[in-house]
Every structure is written in structure tokens, then in C-alpha cells.
Amino acid sequence: MRVKRGFKARRRRNRVLSSQGLPGRRHNTYKRAVEAVERAMMQSAKGRRMRRRDFRSLWIVRINAAARMSGCRTRSWWRA
């Protein structure tokens, strides 16, 4: 009987396929490819958190500037 190598092989292939642009053994050796993809996913999540943090500080600066232009403090401007 022929074995079609279903779910596990597909999952393995998908992980390795997402590492195709990486240099060296990180794109063709399974263990190194999986490690590289997991690390890349963690770094991308970290980057998203940093982007949210940067935008939050930018918004605070802009809100403070708008409040100062209207001649009031940030809290009173925020409530209005």
C-alpha cells in the first residue's frame, strides 16, 4: 500500500518553504530552517510591539502640541 505522507510532511514543507530566502543552511536544513523561521516570527512580533510603542509616543506628542496651541493643558483639552 502506498503512503502519501500527508499532514506532517505538509507542515514540515510549509515551514521550510517560508525560509527560502535565508542564507546558508538556514534555508535547506530542516532544523536550522525551523529555528530561523521561529526566530523571525518572534522578531516580527517584537517589531509590531515596538511600532505600537512608537506610535503611542508620537500621538502623545501631537496631542500635547495641539493642547498647547489651543492654550490649555492636556487634561482639560482631553476632557473637552
Biopython code that builds the backbone (N, CA, C, O; Angstrom):
import numpy as np
from Bio.PDB.StructureBuilder import StructureBuilder

atoms = [
    (1, "MET", "N", (0.840, -1.181, 0.000)),
    (1, "MET", "CA", (0.000, 0.000, 0.000)),
    (1, "MET", "C", (0.887, 1.247, 0.000)),
    (1, "MET", "O", (1.901, 1.294, 0.697)),
    (2, "ARG", "N", (0.510, 2.233, -0.766)),
    (2, "ARG", "CA", (1.295, 3.457, -0.904)),
    (2, "ARG", "C", (0.945, 4.443, 0.207)),
    (2, "ARG", "O", (-0.227, 4.672, 0.506)),
    (3, "VAL", "N", (1.976, 5.018, 0.809)),
    (3, "VAL", "CA", (1.776, 6.015, 1.855)),
    (3, "VAL", "C", (1.991, 7.397, 1.242)),
    (3, "VAL", "O", (3.004, 7.647, 0.588)),
    (4, "LYS", "N", (1.018, 8.297, 1.462)),
    (4, "LYS", "CA", (1.069, 9.581, 0.771)),
    (4, "LYS", "C", (1.745, 10.692, 1.566)),
    (4, "LYS", "O", (1.853, 11.810, 1.064)),
    (5, "ARG", "N", (2.200, 10.428, 2.781)),
    (5, "ARG", "CA", (2.904, 11.417, 3.614)),
    (5, "ARG", "C", (2.116, 12.722, 3.703)),
    (5, "ARG", "O", (2.486, 13.732, 3.104)),
    (6, "GLY", "N", (1.021, 12.677, 4.465)),
    (6, "GLY", "CA", (0.080, 13.785, 4.469)),
    (6, "GLY", "C", (0.443, 14.953, 5.357)),
    (6, "GLY", "O", (1.314, 15.751, 5.010)),
    (7, "PHE", "N", (-0.202, 15.063, 6.480)),
    (7, "PHE", "CA", (-0.196, 16.270, 7.294)),
    (7, "PHE", "C", (1.195, 16.644, 7.778)),
    (7, "PHE", "O", (1.607, 17.795, 7.634)),
    (8, "LYS", "N", (1.915, 15.707, 8.341)),
    (8, "LYS", "CA", (3.234, 16.016, 8.913)),
    (8, "LYS", "C", (4.193, 16.524, 7.847)),
    (8, "LYS", "O", (4.914, 17.496, 8.074)),
    (9, "ALA", "N", (4.207, 15.894, 6.715)),
    (9, "ALA", "CA", (5.120, 16.303, 5.653)),
    (9, "ALA", "C", (4.733, 17.679, 5.111)),
    (9, "ALA", "O", (5.603, 18.492, 4.799)),
    (10, "ARG", "N", (3.429, 17.938, 4.999)),
    (10, "ARG", "CA", (2.991, 19.249, 4.521)),
    (10, "ARG", "C", (3.386, 20.340, 5.497)),
    (10, "ARG", "O", (3.847, 21.411, 5.103)),
    (11, "ARG", "N", (3.195, 20.050, 6.794)),
    (11, "ARG", "CA", (3.568, 21.036, 7.805)),
    (11, "ARG", "C", (5.069, 21.303, 7.753)),
    (11, "ARG", "O", (5.503, 22.450, 7.865)),
    (12, "ARG", "N", (5.848, 20.261, 7.587)),
    (12, "ARG", "CA", (7.299, 20.405, 7.501)),
    (12, "ARG", "C", (7.676, 21.229, 6.268)),
    (12, "ARG", "O", (8.531, 22.111, 6.343)),
    (13, "ARG", "N", (7.041, 20.938, 5.149)),
    (13, "ARG", "CA", (7.345, 21.631, 3.908)),
    (13, "ARG", "C", (6.985, 23.119, 4.008)),
    (13, "ARG", "O", (7.719, 23.972, 3.508)),
    (14, "ASN", "N", (5.852, 23.428, 4.654)),
    (14, "ASN", "CA", (5.433, 24.818, 4.774)),
    (14, "ASN", "C", (6.424, 25.616, 5.599)),
    (14, "ASN", "O", (6.725, 26.765, 5.274)),
    (15, "ARG", "N", (6.932, 25.013, 6.667)),
    (15, "ARG", "CA", (7.900, 25.716, 7.497)),
    (15, "ARG", "C", (9.179, 25.980, 6.723)),
    (15, "ARG", "O", (9.748, 27.069, 6.802)),
    (16, "VAL", "N", (9.632, 24.979, 5.974)),
    (16, "VAL", "CA", (10.874, 25.135, 5.235)),
    (16, "VAL", "C", (10.671, 26.092, 4.070)),
    (16, "VAL", "O", (11.590, 26.828, 3.710)),
    (17, "LEU", "N", (9.468, 26.094, 3.470)),
    (17, "LEU", "CA", (9.210, 26.997, 2.352)),
    (17, "LEU", "C", (9.269, 28.458, 2.785)),
    (17, "LEU", "O", (9.681, 29.319, 2.007)),
    (18, "SER", "N", (8.861, 28.745, 4.025)),
    (18, "SER", "CA", (8.889, 30.138, 4.458)),
    (18, "SER", "C", (10.290, 30.609, 4.793)),
    (18, "SER", "O", (10.482, 31.783, 5.111)),
    (19, "SER", "N", (11.289, 29.709, 4.730)),
    (19, "SER", "CA", (12.669, 30.107, 4.998)),
    (19, "SER", "C", (13.499, 30.123, 3.723)),
    (19, "SER", "O", (14.727, 30.092, 3.796)),
    (20, "GLN", "N", (12.867, 30.171, 2.563)),
    (20, "GLN", "CA", (13.600, 30.005, 1.311)),
    (20, "GLN", "C", (14.561, 31.142, 0.988)),
    (20, "GLN", "O", (15.554, 30.908, 0.300)),
    (21, "GLY", "N", (14.312, 32.349, 1.447)),
    (21, "GLY", "CA", (15.191, 33.441, 1.090)),
    (21, "GLY", "C", (16.392, 33.609, 1.997)),
    (21, "GLY", "O", (17.214, 34.499, 1.781)),
    (22, "LEU", "N", (16.503, 32.760, 3.017)),
    (22, "LEU", "CA", (17.565, 32.923, 4.004)),
    (22, "LEU", "C", (18.894, 32.351, 3.499)),
    (22, "LEU", "O", (18.897, 31.440, 2.671)),
    (23, "PRO", "N", (20.014, 32.875, 3.987)),
    (23, "PRO", "CA", (21.313, 32.418, 3.501)),
    (23, "PRO", "C", (21.793, 31.136, 4.182)),
    (23, "PRO", "O", (21.342, 30.799, 5.277)),
    (24, "GLY", "N", (22.701, 30.436, 3.532)),
    (24, "GLY", "CA", (23.380, 29.283, 4.120)),
    (24, "GLY", "C", (22.476, 28.098, 4.381)),
    (24, "GLY", "O", (21.545, 27.817, 3.626)),
    (25, "ARG", "N", (22.778, 27.405, 5.478)),
    (25, "ARG", "CA", (21.990, 26.225, 5.819)),
    (25, "ARG", "C", (20.625, 26.561, 6.384)),
    (25, "ARG", "O", (19.809, 25.668, 6.613)),
    (26, "ARG", "N", (20.370, 27.840, 6.609)),
    (26, "ARG", "CA", (19.102, 28.232, 7.225)),
    (26, "ARG", "C", (17.933, 28.029, 6.285)),
    (26, "ARG", "O", (16.788, 28.104, 6.731)),
    (27, "HIS", "N", (18.159, 27.777, 5.010)),
    (27, "HIS", "CA", (17.031, 27.582, 4.098)),
    (27, "HIS", "C", (16.923, 26.154, 3.579)),
    (27, "HIS", "O", (15.915, 25.815, 2.958)),
    (28, "ASN", "N", (17.932, 25.296, 3.811)),
    (28, "ASN", "CA", (17.794, 23.948, 3.266)),
    (28, "ASN", "C", (17.917, 22.833, 4.298)),
    (28, "ASN", "O", (17.525, 21.702, 4.010)),
    (29, "THR", "N", (18.446, 23.107, 5.488)),
    (29, "THR", "CA", (18.497, 22.101, 6.546)),
    (29, "THR", "C", (17.264, 22.287, 7.417)),
    (29, "THR", "O", (16.978, 23.400, 7.859)),
    (30, "TYR", "N", (16.529, 21.199, 7.669)),
    (30, "TYR", "CA", (15.224, 21.317, 8.311)),
    (30, "TYR", "C", (15.317, 21.967, 9.682)),
    (30, "TYR", "O", (14.578, 22.909, 9.972)),
    (31, "LYS", "N", (16.213, 21.477, 10.528)),
    (31, "LYS", "CA", (16.300, 22.002, 11.892)),
    (31, "LYS", "C", (16.685, 23.480, 11.886)),
    (31, "LYS", "O", (16.073, 24.278, 12.596)),
    (32, "ARG", "N", (17.679, 23.847, 11.102)),
    (32, "ARG", "CA", (18.118, 25.239, 11.028)),
    (32, "ARG", "C", (17.018, 26.124, 10.430)),
    (32, "ARG", "O", (16.832, 27.263, 10.858)),
    (33, "ALA", "N", (16.301, 25.602, 9.453)),
    (33, "ALA", "CA", (15.232, 26.375, 8.824)),
    (33, "ALA", "C", (14.108, 26.647, 9.816)),
    (33, "ALA", "O", (13.589, 27.761, 9.876)),
    (34, "VAL", "N", (13.730, 25.636, 10.592)),
    (34, "VAL", "CA", (12.655, 25.806, 11.570)),
    (34, "VAL", "C", (13.074, 26.813, 12.636)),
    (34, "VAL", "O", (12.284, 27.670, 13.031)),
    (35, "GLU", "N", (14.324, 26.708, 13.102)),
    (35, "GLU", "CA", (14.819, 27.660, 14.095)),
    (35, "GLU", "C", (14.796, 29.081, 13.535)),
    (35, "GLU", "O", (14.401, 30.019, 14.227)),
    (36, "ALA", "N", (15.220, 29.233, 12.283)),
    (36, "ALA", "CA", (15.269, 30.562, 11.671)),
    (36, "ALA", "C", (13.872, 31.142, 11.508)),
    (36, "ALA", "O", (13.659, 32.332, 11.741)),
    (37, "VAL", "N", (12.910, 30.297, 11.106)),
    (37, "VAL", "CA", (11.540, 30.785, 10.908)),
    (37, "VAL", "C", (10.928, 31.180, 12.247)),
    (37, "VAL", "O", (10.263, 32.212, 12.338)),
    (38, "GLU", "N", (11.145, 30.370, 13.293)),
    (38, "GLU", "CA", (10.595, 30.706, 14.607)),
    (38, "GLU", "C", (11.188, 32.004, 15.134)),
    (38, "GLU", "O", (10.479, 32.837, 15.699)),
    (39, "ARG", "N", (12.486, 32.170, 14.946)),
    (39, "ARG", "CA", (13.132, 33.400, 15.393)),
    (39, "ARG", "C", (12.609, 34.601, 14.611)),
    (39, "ARG", "O", (12.385, 35.668, 15.182)),
    (40, "ALA", "N", (12.417, 34.428, 13.316)),
    (40, "ALA", "CA", (11.887, 35.518, 12.500)),
    (40, "ALA", "C", (10.486, 35.904, 12.944)),
    (40, "ALA", "O", (10.147, 37.087, 12.966)),
    (41, "MET", "N", (9.662, 34.910, 13.301)),
    (41, "MET", "CA", (8.316, 35.208, 13.774)),
    (41, "MET", "C", (8.358, 35.985, 15.089)),
    (41, "MET", "O", (7.590, 36.928, 15.282)),
    (42, "MET", "N", (9.259, 35.587, 15.993)),
    (42, "MET", "CA", (9.380, 36.305, 17.259)),
    (42, "MET", "C", (9.852, 37.740, 17.030)),
    (42, "MET", "O", (9.365, 38.671, 17.673)),
    (43, "GLN", "N", (10.795, 37.910, 16.118)),
    (43, "GLN", "CA", (11.306, 39.250, 15.836)),
    (43, "GLN", "C", (10.235, 40.125, 15.186)),
    (43, "GLN", "O", (10.172, 41.327, 15.444)),
    (44, "SER", "N", (9.392, 39.523, 14.343)),
    (44, "SER", "CA", (8.350, 40.324, 13.710)),
    (44, "SER", "C", (7.305, 40.753, 14.738)),
    (44, "SER", "O", (6.792, 41.870, 14.668)),
    (45, "ALA", "N", (6.983, 39.864, 15.705)),
    (45, "ALA", "CA", (6.051, 40.246, 16.765)),
    (45, "ALA", "C", (6.645, 41.351, 17.617)),
    (45, "ALA", "O", (5.942, 42.279, 18.016)),
    (46, "LYS", "N", (7.949, 41.255, 17.900)),
    (46, "LYS", "CA", (8.638, 42.294, 18.659)),
    (46, "LYS", "C", (8.596, 43.624, 17.909)),
    (46, "LYS", "O", (8.388, 44.677, 18.512)),
    (47, "GLY", "N", (8.793, 43.569, 16.591)),
    (47, "GLY", "CA", (8.741, 44.780, 15.784)),
    (47, "GLY", "C", (7.369, 45.427, 15.802)),
    (47, "GLY", "O", (7.256, 46.653, 15.821)),
    (48, "ARG", "N", (6.312, 44.600, 15.795)),
    (48, "ARG", "CA", (4.962, 45.153, 15.865)),
    (48, "ARG", "C", (4.722, 45.848, 17.198)),
    (48, "ARG", "O", (4.102, 46.910, 17.241)),
    (49, "ARG", "N", (5.215, 45.251, 18.297)),
    (49, "ARG", "CA", (5.079, 45.896, 19.602)),
    (49, "ARG", "C", (5.836, 47.222, 19.644)),
    (49, "ARG", "O", (5.340, 48.211, 20.183)),
    (50, "MET", "N", (7.043, 47.235, 19.071)),
    (50, "MET", "CA", (7.835, 48.474, 19.048)),
    (50, "MET", "C", (7.130, 49.558, 18.216)),
    (50, "MET", "O", (7.145, 50.735, 18.578)),
    (51, "ARG", "N", (6.512, 49.147, 17.100)),
    (51, "ARG", "CA", (5.804, 50.112, 16.265)),
    (51, "ARG", "C", (4.626, 50.715, 17.021)),
    (51, "ARG", "O", (4.392, 51.920, 16.931)),
    (52, "ARG", "N", (3.878, 49.897, 17.767)),
    (52, "ARG", "CA", (2.776, 50.425, 18.575)),
    (52, "ARG", "C", (3.291, 51.403, 19.619)),
    (52, "ARG", "O", (2.687, 52.450, 19.853)),
    (53, "ARG", "N", (4.415, 51.055, 20.247)),
    (53, "ARG", "CA", (5.007, 51.927, 21.256)),
    (53, "ARG", "C", (5.419, 53.272, 20.641)),
    (53, "ARG", "O", (5.173, 54.329, 21.222)),
    (54, "ASP", "N", (6.045, 53.219, 19.466)),
    (54, "ASP", "CA", (6.477, 54.450, 18.808)),
    (54, "ASP", "C", (5.290, 55.333, 18.428)),
    (54, "ASP", "O", (5.327, 56.549, 18.614)),
    (55, "PHE", "N", (4.236, 54.711, 17.893)),
    (55, "PHE", "CA", (3.064, 55.500, 17.510)),
    (55, "PHE", "C", (2.377, 56.098, 18.726)),
    (55, "PHE", "O", (1.873, 57.219, 18.669)),
    (56, "ARG", "N", (2.356, 55.353, 19.830)),
    (56, "ARG", "CA", (1.740, 55.896, 21.039)),
    (56, "ARG", "C", (2.469, 57.145, 21.508)),
    (56, "ARG", "O", (1.837, 58.144, 21.851)),
    (57, "SER", "N", (3.805, 57.094, 21.525)),
    (57, "SER", "CA", (4.562, 58.274, 21.944)),
    (57, "SER", "C", (4.371, 59.425, 20.958)),
    (57, "SER", "O", (4.318, 60.586, 21.365)),
    (58, "LEU", "N", (4.267, 59.113, 19.669)),
    (58, "LEU", "CA", (4.029, 60.149, 18.670)),
    (58, "LEU", "C", (2.669, 60.815, 18.877)),
    (58, "LEU", "O", (2.542, 62.035, 18.775)),
    (59, "TRP", "N", (1.642, 59.986, 19.173)),
    (59, "TRP", "CA", (0.314, 60.536, 19.418)),
    (59, "TRP", "C", (0.320, 61.451, 20.634)),
    (59, "TRP", "O", (-0.307, 62.511, 20.619)),
    (60, "ILE", "N", (1.026, 61.046, 21.689)),
    (60, "ILE", "CA", (1.076, 61.856, 22.904)),
    (60, "ILE", "C", (1.724, 63.204, 22.611)),
    (60, "ILE", "O", (1.244, 64.241, 23.070)),
    (61, "VAL", "N", (2.816, 63.189, 21.846)),
    (61, "VAL", "CA", (3.486, 64.440, 21.484)),
    (61, "VAL", "C", (2.547, 65.331, 20.678)),
    (61, "VAL", "O", (2.472, 66.535, 20.922)),
    (62, "ARG", "N", (1.840, 64.755, 19.731)),
    (62, "ARG", "CA", (0.936, 65.548, 18.896)),
    (62, "ARG", "C", (-0.228, 66.121, 19.703)),
    (62, "ARG", "O", (-0.628, 67.267, 19.500)),
    (63, "ILE", "N", (-0.766, 65.319, 20.616)),
    (63, "ILE", "CA", (-1.877, 65.792, 21.445)),
    (63, "ILE", "C", (-1.415, 66.928, 22.340)),
    (63, "ILE", "O", (-2.133, 67.912, 22.513)),
    (64, "ASN", "N", (-0.210, 66.801, 22.919)),
    (64, "ASN", "CA", (0.323, 67.872, 23.756)),
    (64, "ASN", "C", (0.514, 69.148, 22.952)),
    (64, "ASN", "O", (0.206, 70.240, 23.429)),
    (65, "ALA", "N", (1.028, 69.010, 21.718)),
    (65, "ALA", "CA", (1.233, 70.189, 20.875)),
    (65, "ALA", "C", (-0.096, 70.858, 20.543)),
    (65, "ALA", "O", (-0.192, 72.085, 20.571)),
    (66, "ALA", "N", (-1.125, 70.065, 20.229)),
    (66, "ALA", "CA", (-2.436, 70.636, 19.910)),
    (66, "ALA", "C", (-3.040, 71.324, 21.124)),
    (66, "ALA", "O", (-3.675, 72.371, 20.993)),
    (67, "ALA", "N", (-2.848, 70.746, 22.302)),
    (67, "ALA", "CA", (-3.382, 71.357, 23.517)),
    (67, "ALA", "C", (-2.682, 72.680, 23.797)),
    (67, "ALA", "O", (-3.329, 73.655, 24.177)),
    (68, "ARG", "N", (-1.378, 72.721, 23.614)),
    (68, "ARG", "CA", (-0.639, 73.964, 23.850)),
    (68, "ARG", "C", (-1.035, 75.047, 22.846)),
    (68, "ARG", "O", (-1.111, 76.226, 23.194)),
    (69, "MET", "N", (-1.284, 74.643, 21.604)),
    (69, "MET", "CA", (-1.691, 75.626, 20.599)),
    (69, "MET", "C", (-3.047, 76.241, 20.940)),
    (69, "MET", "O", (-3.298, 77.415, 20.670)),
    (70, "SER", "N", (-3.925, 75.414, 21.546)),
    (70, "SER", "CA", (-5.241, 75.951, 21.912)),
    (70, "SER", "C", (-5.204, 76.657, 23.258)),
    (70, "SER", "O", (-6.216, 77.211, 23.689)),
    (71, "GLY", "N", (-4.046, 76.650, 23.936)),
    (71, "GLY", "CA", (-3.874, 77.427, 25.158)),
    (71, "GLY", "C", (-4.409, 76.777, 26.407)),
    (71, "GLY", "O", (-4.809, 77.478, 27.337)),
    (72, "CYS", "N", (-4.430, 75.470, 26.462)),
    (72, "CYS", "CA", (-4.871, 74.802, 27.679)),
    (72, "CYS", "C", (-3.973, 73.596, 27.945)),
    (72, "CYS", "O", (-3.141, 73.221, 27.119)),
    (73, "ARG", "N", (-4.166, 73.002, 29.123)),
    (73, "ARG", "CA", (-3.365, 71.841, 29.459)),
    (73, "ARG", "C", (-3.945, 70.601, 28.784)),
    (73, "ARG", "O", (-5.080, 70.602, 28.307)),
    (74, "THR", "N", (-3.147, 69.560, 28.757)),
    (74, "THR", "CA", (-3.553, 68.343, 28.044)),
    (74, "THR", "C", (-4.796, 67.719, 28.660)),
    (74, "THR", "O", (-5.687, 67.271, 27.937)),
    (75, "ARG", "N", (-4.867, 67.684, 29.995)),
    (75, "ARG", "CA", (-6.010, 67.038, 30.645)),
    (75, "ARG", "C", (-7.314, 67.759, 30.339)),
    (75, "ARG", "O", (-8.318, 67.132, 30.003)),
    (76, "SER", "N", (-7.290, 69.062, 30.457)),
    (76, "SER", "CA", (-8.517, 69.809, 30.199)),
    (76, "SER", "C", (-8.902, 69.750, 28.722)),
    (76, "SER", "O", (-10.085, 69.749, 28.382)),
    (77, "TRP", "N", (-7.899, 69.700, 27.852)),
    (77, "TRP", "CA", (-8.181, 69.569, 26.423)),
    (77, "TRP", "C", (-8.759, 68.198, 26.108)),
    (77, "TRP", "O", (-9.621, 68.056, 25.240)),
    (78, "TRP", "N", (-8.272, 67.194, 26.826)),
    (78, "TRP", "CA", (-8.714, 65.829, 26.601)),
    (78, "TRP", "C", (-10.179, 65.668, 26.998)),
    (78, "TRP", "O", (-10.922, 64.949, 26.331)),
    (79, "ARG", "N", (-10.602, 66.328, 28.076)),
    (79, "ARG", "CA", (-11.971, 66.198, 28.561)),
    (79, "ARG", "C", (-12.958, 66.965, 27.683)),
    (79, "ARG", "O", (-14.130, 66.596, 27.610)),
    (80, "ALA", "N", (-12.511, 68.005, 27.032)),
    (80, "ALA", "CA", (-13.412, 68.878, 26.272)),
    (80, "ALA", "C", (-13.921, 68.213, 25.016)),
    (80, "ALA", "O", (-14.690, 68.816, 24.267)),
]
sb = StructureBuilder()
sb.init_structure("model")
sb.init_model(0)
sb.init_chain("A")
sb.init_seg("    ")
for serial, (resi, resn, name, xyz) in enumerate(atoms, 1):
    if name == "N":
        sb.init_residue(resn, " ", resi, " ")
    sb.init_atom(name, np.array(xyz, "f"), 0.0, 1.0, " ", f" {name:<3s}", serial, name[0])
structure = sb.get_structure()
